Amino acid sequence: MPRIARLLRAGSRTLSVAESCTAGGLGWALTRVPGSSDYFVGGVQAYADSVKRDILGVPEDILRKHGAVSKETAKLMAEQVQSMFGTTIGIAITGIAGPGGGTLKKPVGTVWFGIAGPAGSGAEERRFGGRRAGIRRQAVRHALEMIEEYLYRGIRENG
C-alpha cells in the first residue's frame, strides 16, 4: 500500500473507486495510509444494479445482456467513476462473493476488475476460491495489485 501512495503522490495522481462485492473494502485499504487524502478522492459502493445504472451510468442494456458481473460492466464502472470524480485513475470491482448468487457460467468467486486512466481502460476477470470474506479480501488485494501495475506501466510508458 505505501508503494501505491508513493506512486500516486509522485505523479500528483488521484484515484477513485467503484465497488460492488467488496462494499468499500478497497476504499478502506487505500485510506489506511496517513495522508491518503492527497490522492484518494472518493468512491461509490454500487452493490445494487440500480446504483450501477442510475449513479454510475452503466446502461440497462449492458446489465441485461452481459450482467452486473462482466467485463463490460467493470470497464464502464471504472470509466464512469473516474469521470464522476475527475480523477486520474478509476478502478472498479464487481463480483459474486457468495455464498449464493453463483451460476455455472459465473460461479461464486467470479470477480471482474475495471481500470481507467491516461494509459487507457480495460477489464480482467479472476476466479477466487474460499468463502465470502476470503473472496472479498482476495478481490481487494488484486485491485491493489492492478493499481500498482497500472501506475508502473504508465511511468514506464511516459517516462
TORKE-727017 format. One record per residue: x, y, z of N, C-alpha, C in turn; residue number from 1. Coordinates in Angstrom, 1 decimal. Layout:
REM TORKE-727017
+--------+--------+--------+--------+--------+--------+--------+--------+--------+-----+
!   n.c1 !   n.c2 !   n.c3 !  ca.c1 !  ca.c2 !  ca.c3 !   c.c1 !   c.c2 !   c.c3 ! pos !
+--------+--------+--------+--------+--------+--------+--------+--------+--------+-----+
!      X !      Y !      Z !      X !      Y !      Z !      X !      Y !      Z ! NUM !
...
+--------+--------+--------+--------+--------+--------+--------+--------+--------+-----+
//
This chain:
REM TORKE-727017
+--------+--------+--------+--------+--------+--------+--------+--------+--------+-----+
!   n.c1 !   n.c2 !   n.c3 !  ca.c1 !  ca.c2 !  ca.c3 !   c.c1 !   c.c2 !   c.c3 ! pos !
+--------+--------+--------+--------+--------+--------+--------+--------+--------+-----+
!    0.8 !   -1.2 !    0.0 !    0.0 !    0.0 !    0.0 !    0.8 !    1.3 !    0.0 !   1 !
!    1.9 !    1.4 !    0.8 !    2.7 !    2.6 !    0.8 !    3.3 !    2.8 !   -0.6 !   2 !
!    3.6 !    1.7 !   -1.4 !    4.1 !    1.9 !   -2.8 !    3.1 !    2.7 !   -3.6 !   3 !
!    1.9 !    2.2 !   -3.5 !    0.8 !    2.9 !   -4.3 !    0.7 !    4.4 !   -3.9 !   4 !
!    0.8 !    4.6 !   -2.6 !    0.7 !    6.0 !   -2.1 !    1.9 !    6.8 !   -2.7 !   5 !
!    3.1 !    6.3 !   -2.7 !    4.2 !    7.0 !   -3.2 !    4.1 !    7.2 !   -4.7 !   6 !
!    3.6 !    6.2 !   -5.4 !    3.5 !    6.4 !   -6.9 !    2.4 !    7.4 !   -7.2 !   7 !
!    1.3 !    7.4 !   -6.5 !    0.3 !    8.4 !   -6.8 !    0.7 !    9.8 !   -6.4 !   8 !
!    1.4 !    9.9 !   -5.3 !    1.8 !   11.3 !   -4.9 !    2.9 !   11.8 !   -5.8 !   9 !
!    3.8 !   10.9 !   -6.2 !    5.0 !   11.3 !   -7.1 !    4.5 !   11.9 !   -8.4 !  10 !
!    3.4 !   11.4 !   -8.9 !    2.9 !   12.0 !  -10.2 !    1.7 !   12.9 !  -10.0 !  11 !
!    1.4 !   13.3 !   -8.7 !    0.2 !   14.1 !   -8.4 !   -1.0 !   13.5 !   -9.1 !  12 !
!   -1.1 !   12.2 !   -8.9 !   -2.3 !   11.5 !   -9.5 !   -3.3 !   11.3 !   -8.4 !  13 !
!   -4.6 !   11.2 !   -8.9 !   -5.7 !   10.9 !   -7.9 !   -6.4 !    9.6 !   -8.4 !  14 !
!   -7.2 !    9.1 !   -7.4 !   -7.8 !    7.8 !   -7.6 !   -9.2 !    7.8 !   -7.0 !  15 !
!  -10.1 !    7.2 !   -7.7 !  -11.5 !    6.9 !   -7.2 !  -11.9 !    5.5 !   -7.5 !  16 !
!  -12.8 !    5.0 !   -6.7 !  -13.2 !    3.6 !   -6.8 !  -14.7 !    3.4 !   -6.9 !  17 !
!  -15.1 !    2.3 !   -7.6 !  -16.5 !    1.9 !   -7.7 !  -16.5 !    0.4 !   -7.3 !  18 !
!  -17.1 !    0.1 !   -6.2 !  -17.1 !   -1.2 !   -5.6 !  -18.4 !   -1.8 !   -5.5 !  19 !
!  -18.5 !   -3.1 !   -5.9 !  -19.7 !   -3.8 !   -5.6 !  -19.5 !   -4.9 !   -4.6 !  20 !
!  -18.9 !   -6.0 !   -4.9 !  -18.8 !   -7.1 !   -4.0 !  -17.9 !   -6.8 !   -2.8 !  21 !
!  -17.0 !   -5.9 !   -2.9 !  -16.1 !   -5.5 !   -1.7 !  -16.7 !   -4.4 !   -0.8 !  22 !
!  -17.8 !   -3.8 !   -1.3 !  -18.6 !   -2.9 !   -0.5 !  -17.7 !   -1.9 !    0.4 !  23 !
!  -16.7 !   -1.3 !   -0.2 !  -15.9 !   -0.3 !    0.5 !  -14.6 !   -0.8 !    1.0 !  24 !
!  -14.3 !   -2.1 !    0.8 !  -13.1 !   -2.7 !    1.3 !  -11.8 !   -2.1 !    0.6 !  25 !
!  -12.0 !   -1.8 !   -0.7 !  -10.8 !   -1.2 !   -1.4 !  -10.6 !    0.2 !   -0.9 !  26 !
!  -11.7 !    1.0 !   -0.8 !  -11.5 !    2.4 !   -0.3 !  -10.9 !    2.4 !    1.1 !  27 !
!  -11.3 !    1.4 !    1.9 !  -10.7 !    1.3 !    3.3 !   -9.2 !    1.0 !    3.2 !  28 !
!   -8.8 !    0.1 !    2.3 !   -7.4 !   -0.3 !    2.2 !   -6.6 !    0.9 !    1.7 !  29 !
!   -7.1 !    1.6 !    0.8 !   -6.4 !    2.8 !    0.2 !   -6.2 !    3.9 !    1.2 !  30 !
!   -7.2 !    4.0 !    2.1 !   -7.1 !    5.2 !    3.0 !   -6.5 !    4.8 !    4.4 !  31 !
!   -6.0 !    3.6 !    4.5 !   -5.3 !    3.2 !    5.8 !   -4.0 !    4.0 !    5.9 !  32 !
!   -3.5 !    4.5 !    4.8 !   -2.2 !    5.2 !    4.8 !   -2.4 !    6.7 !    5.2 !  33 !
!   -1.7 !    7.2 !    6.3 !   -1.9 !    8.6 !    6.6 !   -1.6 !    9.5 !    5.4 !  34 !
!   -2.4 !   10.5 !    5.3 !   -2.3 !   11.4 !    4.2 !   -2.9 !   11.0 !    2.9 !  35 !
!   -3.7 !    9.9 !    3.0 !   -4.3 !    9.4 !    1.7 !   -5.2 !   10.4 !    1.0 !  36 !
!   -5.6 !   11.4 !    1.7 !   -6.5 !   12.4 !    1.1 !   -5.7 !   13.2 !    0.0 !  37 !
!   -4.4 !   13.0 !   -0.1 !   -3.6 !   13.6 !   -1.1 !   -3.9 !   13.0 !   -2.5 !  38 !
!   -4.4 !   11.7 !   -2.5 !   -4.6 !   11.0 !   -3.8 !   -6.0 !   10.3 !   -3.9 !  39 !
!   -6.6 !   10.0 !   -2.7 !   -7.9 !    9.3 !   -2.8 !   -9.0 !   10.3 !   -2.7 !  40 !
!   -9.8 !   10.4 !   -3.7 !  -10.9 !   11.3 !   -3.8 !  -12.2 !   10.8 !   -3.3 !  41 !
!  -12.5 !    9.6 !   -3.6 !  -13.8 !    9.0 !   -3.1 !  -14.2 !    7.8 !   -3.9 !  42 !
!  -15.4 !    7.4 !   -3.6 !  -15.9 !    6.2 !   -4.3 !  -17.4 !    6.0 !   -4.2 !  43 !
!  -17.8 !    5.0 !   -4.9 !  -19.3 !    4.6 !   -4.9 !  -19.3 !    3.1 !   -4.6 !  44 !
!  -20.2 !    2.8 !   -3.6 !  -20.5 !    1.4 !   -3.3 !  -21.7 !    1.1 !   -4.1 !  45 !
!  -21.5 !    0.4 !   -5.2 !  -22.5 !    0.1 !   -6.1 !  -23.0 !   -1.3 !   -6.0 !  46 !
!  -23.5 !   -1.7 !   -4.8 !  -23.9 !   -3.0 !   -4.6 !  -25.1 !   -3.4 !   -5.4 !  47 !
!  -26.1 !   -2.6 !   -5.5 !  -27.3 !   -2.9 !   -6.3 !  -27.1 !   -2.5 !   -7.8 !  48 !
!  -27.7 !   -3.3 !   -8.7 !  -27.7 !   -2.9 !  -10.1 !  -28.2 !   -1.5 !  -10.3 !  49 !
!  -29.2 !   -1.1 !   -9.6 !  -29.8 !    0.2 !   -9.7 !  -28.8 !    1.3 !   -9.5 !  50 !
!  -27.8 !    1.1 !   -8.6 !  -26.7 !    2.1 !   -8.4 !  -25.8 !    2.1 !   -9.6 !  51 !
!  -25.5 !    0.9 !  -10.1 !  -24.6 !    0.8 !  -11.2 !  -25.2 !    1.5 !  -12.4 !  52 !
!  -26.5 !    1.4 !  -12.5 !  -27.3 !    2.0 !  -13.6 !  -27.5 !    3.5 !  -13.4 !  53 !
!  -28.1 !    3.9 !  -12.2 !  -28.6 !    5.2 !  -12.0 !  -27.5 !    6.2 !  -11.5 !  54 !
!  -26.5 !    5.7 !  -10.8 !  -25.4 !    6.6 !  -10.3 !  -24.2 !    6.5 !  -11.2 !  55 !
!  -23.8 !    5.3 !  -11.6 !  -22.6 !    5.1 !  -12.4 !  -22.9 !    5.2 !  -13.9 !  56 !
!  -24.1 !    5.1 !  -14.3 !  -24.5 !    5.3 !  -15.7 !  -24.2 !    4.1 !  -16.5 !  57 !
!  -24.1 !    2.9 !  -16.0 !  -24.0 !    1.7 !  -16.8 !  -25.3 !    1.4 !  -17.4 !  58 !
!  -25.4 !    1.4 !  -18.7 !  -26.7 !    1.3 !  -19.4 !  -27.4 !    0.0 !  -19.1 !  59 !
!  -28.7 !    0.1 !  -19.0 !  -29.6 !   -1.1 !  -18.6 !  -29.3 !   -2.2 !  -19.6 !  60 !
!  -29.1 !   -1.9 !  -20.9 !  -28.9 !   -3.0 !  -21.9 !  -27.6 !   -3.7 !  -21.6 !  61 !
!  -26.6 !   -3.1 !  -21.1 !  -25.3 !   -3.8 !  -20.8 !  -25.6 !   -4.7 !  -19.6 !  62 !
!  -26.3 !   -4.2 !  -18.6 !  -26.6 !   -5.0 !  -17.4 !  -27.4 !   -6.2 !  -17.8 !  63 !
!  -28.4 !   -6.0 !  -18.7 !  -29.3 !   -7.1 !  -19.1 !  -28.5 !   -8.1 !  -20.0 !  64 !
!  -27.8 !   -7.6 !  -20.9 !  -27.1 !   -8.5 !  -21.9 !  -25.9 !   -9.2 !  -21.3 !  65 !
!  -25.1 !   -8.5 !  -20.5 !  -23.8 !   -9.1 !  -20.0 !  -23.8 !   -9.4 !  -18.5 !  66 !
!  -24.7 !   -8.7 !  -17.8 !  -24.8 !   -8.9 !  -16.4 !  -24.0 !   -7.9 !  -15.6 !  67 !
!  -24.3 !   -7.8 !  -14.3 !  -23.6 !   -6.9 !  -13.4 !  -22.1 !   -7.3 !  -13.2 !  68 !
!  -21.9 !   -8.6 !  -13.3 !  -20.6 !   -9.2 !  -13.1 !  -20.1 !   -9.6 !  -14.5 !  69 !
!  -19.4 !   -8.6 !  -15.2 !  -19.0 !   -8.8 !  -16.6 !  -17.9 !   -7.8 !  -16.9 !  70 !
!  -17.1 !   -8.1 !  -18.0 !  -16.1 !   -7.3 !  -18.5 !  -16.7 !   -5.9 !  -18.8 !  71 !
!  -17.8 !   -5.9 !  -19.5 !  -18.4 !   -4.6 !  -20.0 !  -18.8 !   -3.7 !  -18.8 !  72 !
!  -19.4 !   -4.3 !  -17.8 !  -19.9 !   -3.6 !  -16.6 !  -18.7 !   -3.0 !  -15.8 !  73 !
!  -17.7 !   -3.9 !  -15.6 !  -16.5 !   -3.5 !  -14.8 !  -15.8 !   -2.3 !  -15.5 !  74 !
!  -15.6 !   -2.4 !  -16.8 !  -14.9 !   -1.4 !  -17.5 !  -15.6 !    0.0 !  -17.4 !  75 !
!  -16.9 !   -0.1 !  -17.7 !  -17.8 !    1.1 !  -17.6 !  -17.8 !    1.7 !  -16.2 !  76 !
!  -17.9 !    0.8 !  -15.2 !  -17.9 !    1.3 !  -13.8 !  -16.6 !    2.1 !  -13.6 !  77 !
!  -15.5 !    1.6 !  -14.0 !  -14.2 !    2.3 !  -13.8 !  -14.1 !    3.6 !  -14.6 !  78 !
!  -14.6 !    3.6 !  -15.8 !  -14.6 !    4.8 !  -16.6 !  -15.5 !    5.9 !  -16.0 !  79 !
!  -16.7 !    5.4 !  -15.6 !  -17.7 !    6.4 !  -15.0 !  -17.2 !    7.0 !  -13.7 !  80 !
!  -16.6 !    6.2 !  -12.8 !  -16.2 !    6.7 !  -11.5 !  -15.0 !    7.7 !  -11.7 !  81 !
!  -14.2 !    7.4 !  -12.7 !  -13.1 !    8.3 !  -13.0 !  -13.6 !    9.6 !  -13.5 !  82 !
!  -14.6 !    9.6 !  -14.3 !  -15.2 !   10.8 !  -14.9 !  -16.0 !   11.5 !  -13.8 !  83 !
!  -16.8 !   10.8 !  -13.0 !  -17.6 !   11.5 !  -12.0 !  -16.8 !   12.2 !  -11.0 !  84 !
!  -15.6 !   11.6 !  -10.5 !  -14.8 !   12.2 !   -9.5 !  -13.7 !   13.1 !  -10.1 !  85 !
!  -13.5 !   13.0 !  -11.4 !  -12.5 !   13.8 !  -12.1 !  -11.1 !   13.4 !  -11.7 !  86 !
!  -10.9 !   12.1 !  -11.5 !   -9.6 !   11.6 !  -11.0 !   -8.7 !   11.1 !  -12.2 !  87 !
!   -7.5 !   10.9 !  -11.9 !   -6.5 !   10.4 !  -12.9 !   -6.9 !    9.0 !  -13.2 !  88 !
!   -7.2 !    8.2 !  -12.2 !   -7.5 !    6.8 !  -12.3 !   -8.8 !    6.4 !  -11.6 !  89 !
!   -9.6 !    5.6 !  -12.3 !  -10.8 !    5.0 !  -11.7 !  -10.6 !    3.5 !  -11.7 !  90 !
!  -11.0 !    2.8 !  -10.6 !  -10.9 !    1.4 !  -10.6 !  -12.3 !    0.8 !  -10.1 !  91 !
!  -12.7 !   -0.3 !  -10.6 !  -14.0 !   -0.9 !  -10.2 !  -13.8 !   -2.4 !   -9.9 !  92 !
!  -14.6 !   -2.8 !   -9.0 !  -14.7 !   -4.3 !   -8.7 !  -16.2 !   -4.7 !   -8.7 !  93 !
!  -16.5 !   -5.7 !   -9.4 !  -17.9 !   -6.3 !   -9.4 !  -17.8 !   -7.8 !   -9.4 !  94 !
!  -18.4 !   -8.5 !   -8.5 !  -18.3 !   -9.9 !   -8.5 !  -19.3 !  -10.6 !   -7.6 !  95 !
!  -19.1 !  -11.9 !   -7.5 !  -20.0 !  -12.8 !   -6.7 !  -19.2 !  -13.3 !   -5.6 !  96 !
!  -19.4 !  -12.8 !   -4.4 !  -18.7 !  -13.2 !   -3.2 !  -19.3 !  -14.4 !   -2.5 !  97 !
!  -20.6 !  -14.6 !   -2.8 !  -21.3 !  -15.8 !   -2.2 !  -21.9 !  -15.4 !   -0.8 !  98 !
!  -22.4 !  -16.4 !   -0.2 !  -22.4 !  -17.8 !   -0.6 !  -23.3 !  -18.1 !   -1.7 !  99 !
!  -24.4 !  -17.3 !   -2.0 !  -25.3 !  -17.6 !   -3.1 !  -24.9 !  -16.7 !   -4.2 ! 100 !
!  -25.8 !  -16.8 !   -5.3 !  -25.7 !  -15.9 !   -6.4 !  -24.9 !  -16.4 !   -7.6 ! 101 !
!  -24.1 !  -17.5 !   -7.4 !  -23.3 !  -18.1 !   -8.5 !  -24.1 !  -18.9 !   -9.4 ! 102 !
!  -23.6 !  -19.0 !  -10.6 !  -24.2 !  -19.9 !  -11.7 !  -23.1 !  -20.8 !  -12.3 ! 103 !
!  -23.4 !  -21.7 !  -13.2 !  -22.4 !  -22.5 !  -13.8 !  -21.4 !  -21.6 !  -14.6 ! 104 !
!  -22.0 !  -20.6 !  -15.3 !  -21.1 !  -19.7 !  -16.1 !  -20.3 !  -18.7 !  -15.2 ! 105 !
!  -21.0 !  -18.3 !  -14.1 !  -20.3 !  -17.3 !  -13.2 !  -20.5 !  -17.8 !  -11.8 ! 106 !
!  -19.6 !  -18.7 !  -11.4 !  -19.7 !  -19.3 !  -10.1 !  -19.3 !  -18.3 !   -9.0 ! 107 !
!  -19.6 !  -18.6 !   -7.8 !  -19.2 !  -17.8 !   -6.6 !  -17.7 !  -17.7 !   -6.7 ! 108 !
!  -17.1 !  -16.5 !   -6.5 !  -15.7 !  -16.3 !   -6.6 !  -15.3 !  -15.6 !   -7.9 ! 109 !
!  -16.3 !  -15.5 !   -8.9 !  -16.0 !  -14.7 !  -10.1 !  -16.0 !  -13.2 !   -9.8 ! 110 !
!  -14.9 !  -12.6 !  -10.2 !  -14.8 !  -11.1 !   -9.9 !  -14.2 !  -10.5 !  -11.2 ! 111 !
!  -14.8 !   -9.4 !  -11.6 !  -14.3 !   -8.6 !  -12.7 !  -13.8 !   -7.3 !  -12.1 ! 112 !
!  -12.7 !   -6.9 !  -12.7 !  -12.0 !   -5.6 !  -12.3 !  -11.9 !   -4.7 !  -13.5 ! 113 !
!  -12.2 !   -3.5 !  -13.3 !  -12.1 !   -2.5 !  -14.4 !  -11.1 !   -1.4 !  -13.9 ! 114 !
!  -10.4 !   -0.8 !  -14.9 !   -9.5 !    0.3 !  -14.5 !   -9.5 !    1.2 !  -15.7 ! 115 !
!   -9.4 !    2.5 !  -15.4 !   -9.4 !    3.6 !  -16.4 !   -8.5 !    4.7 !  -16.0 ! 116 !
!   -7.8 !    5.2 !  -17.0 !   -6.9 !    6.3 !  -16.7 !   -6.2 !    6.7 !  -18.0 ! 117 !
!   -5.1 !    7.5 !  -17.9 !   -4.4 !    8.0 !  -19.1 !   -3.8 !    7.0 !  -19.9 ! 118 !
!   -3.5 !    5.8 !  -19.4 !   -2.9 !    4.7 !  -20.2 !   -4.0 !    3.9 !  -20.8 ! 119 !
!   -5.3 !    4.3 !  -20.8 !   -6.4 !    3.6 !  -21.4 !   -7.2 !    2.9 !  -20.3 ! 120 !
!   -8.2 !    2.1 !  -20.8 !   -9.0 !    1.4 !  -19.8 !   -9.2 !    0.0 !  -20.3 ! 121 !
!   -9.5 !   -0.9 !  -19.3 !   -9.7 !   -2.3 !  -19.6 !  -10.3 !   -3.0 !  -18.4 ! 122 !
!  -10.4 !   -4.3 !  -18.6 !  -11.0 !   -5.1 !  -17.5 !  -10.4 !   -6.5 !  -17.5 ! 123 !
!  -10.4 !   -7.1 !  -16.4 !   -9.9 !   -8.5 !  -16.3 !  -10.7 !   -9.3 !  -15.3 ! 124 !
!  -10.8 !  -10.6 !  -15.5 !  -11.6 !  -11.5 !  -14.6 !  -10.6 !  -12.3 !  -13.8 ! 125 !
!  -11.0 !  -12.6 !  -12.6 !  -10.3 !  -13.5 !  -11.7 !  -11.4 !  -14.4 !  -11.1 ! 126 !
!  -11.0 !  -15.6 !  -10.7 !  -11.8 !  -16.5 !  -10.0 !  -11.1 !  -16.9 !   -8.7 ! 127 !
!  -11.7 !  -16.6 !   -7.6 !  -11.2 !  -16.8 !   -6.3 !  -11.9 !  -17.9 !   -5.6 ! 128 !
!  -11.2 !  -18.7 !   -4.9 !  -11.8 !  -19.8 !   -4.1 !  -12.0 !  -19.3 !   -2.6 ! 129 !
!  -12.7 !  -20.1 !   -1.9 !  -12.9 !  -19.9 !   -0.5 !  -14.3 !  -19.3 !   -0.2 ! 130 !
!  -14.4 !  -18.8 !    1.0 !  -15.7 !  -18.3 !    1.5 !  -15.8 !  -16.8 !    1.2 ! 131 !
!  -16.9 !  -16.2 !    1.5 !  -17.2 !  -14.8 !    1.2 !  -16.1 !  -13.8 !    1.7 ! 132 !
!  -15.8 !  -13.9 !    2.9 !  -14.8 !  -12.9 !    3.4 !  -13.4 !  -13.1 !    2.7 ! 133 !
!  -13.1 !  -14.3 !    2.4 !  -11.8 !  -14.6 !    1.7 !  -11.8 !  -14.1 !    0.3 ! 134 !
!  -13.0 !  -14.3 !   -0.4 !  -13.1 !  -13.8 !   -1.7 !  -13.0 !  -12.3 !   -1.8 ! 135 !
!  -13.6 !  -11.6 !   -0.8 !  -13.6 !  -10.2 !   -0.8 !  -12.2 !   -9.7 !   -0.5 ! 136 !
!  -11.5 !  -10.3 !    0.4 !  -10.1 !   -9.9 !    0.7 !   -9.2 !  -10.1 !   -0.5 ! 137 !
!   -9.4 !  -11.3 !   -1.2 !   -8.6 !  -11.5 !   -2.4 !   -8.9 !  -10.5 !   -3.5 ! 138 !
!  -10.1 !  -10.1 !   -3.6 !  -10.5 !   -9.1 !   -4.6 !   -9.9 !   -7.7 !   -4.3 ! 139 !
!   -9.9 !   -7.3 !   -3.1 !   -9.2 !   -6.1 !   -2.7 !   -7.7 !   -6.2 !   -3.0 ! 140 !
!   -7.1 !   -7.3 !   -2.6 !   -5.7 !   -7.4 !   -2.8 !   -5.3 !   -7.3 !   -4.3 ! 141 !
!   -6.2 !   -8.0 !   -5.1 !   -5.9 !   -8.0 !   -6.6 !   -6.1 !   -6.6 !   -7.2 ! 142 !
!   -7.1 !   -5.9 !   -6.7 !   -7.3 !   -4.5 !   -7.2 !   -6.1 !   -3.6 !   -6.8 ! 143 !
!   -5.6 !   -3.8 !   -5.6 !   -4.4 !   -3.0 !   -5.3 !   -3.2 !   -3.3 !   -6.2 ! 144 !
!   -3.1 !   -4.6 !   -6.5 !   -2.0 !   -5.0 !   -7.4 !   -2.2 !   -4.4 !   -8.8 ! 145 !
!   -3.5 !   -4.4 !   -9.3 !   -3.8 !   -3.8 !  -10.5 !   -3.5 !   -2.3 !  -10.6 ! 146 !
!   -3.8 !   -1.6 !   -9.5 !   -3.5 !   -0.2 !   -9.4 !   -2.0 !    0.0 !   -9.5 ! 147 !
!   -1.2 !   -0.7 !   -8.8 !    0.2 !   -0.6 !   -8.8 !    0.8 !   -0.9 !  -10.1 ! 148 !
!    0.4 !   -2.0 !  -10.8 !    0.8 !   -2.3 !  -12.1 !    0.5 !   -1.2 !  -13.1 ! 149 !
!   -0.7 !   -0.7 !  -13.0 !   -1.2 !    0.4 !  -13.9 !   -0.3 !    1.6 !  -13.7 ! 150 !
!    0.0 !    2.0 !  -12.5 !    0.9 !    3.1 !  -12.2 !    2.3 !    2.9 !  -12.8 ! 151 !
!    2.9 !    1.7 !  -12.5 !    4.2 !    1.4 !  -13.0 !    4.2 !    1.4 !  -14.5 ! 152 !
!    3.2 !    0.8 !  -15.2 !    3.2 !    0.8 !  -16.6 !    3.1 !    2.2 !  -17.2 ! 153 !
!    2.3 !    3.1 !  -16.6 !    2.2 !    4.5 !  -17.0 !    3.5 !    5.2 !  -16.9 ! 154 !
!    4.2 !    4.9 !  -15.8 !    5.6 !    5.6 !  -15.6 !    6.5 !    5.1 !  -16.6 ! 155 !
!    6.5 !    3.8 !  -16.9 !    7.5 !    3.3 !  -17.9 !    7.1 !    3.8 !  -19.3 ! 156 !
!    5.8 !    3.9 !  -19.6 !    5.4 !    4.4 !  -21.0 !    5.6 !    5.9 !  -21.2 ! 157 !
!    5.5 !    6.7 !  -20.1 !    5.5 !    8.1 !  -20.2 !    6.8 !    8.7 !  -19.6 ! 158 !
!    7.7 !    7.9 !  -19.2 !    9.0 !    8.4 !  -18.7 !    8.8 !    8.8 !  -17.3 ! 159 !
+--------+--------+--------+--------+--------+--------+--------+--------+--------+-----+
//
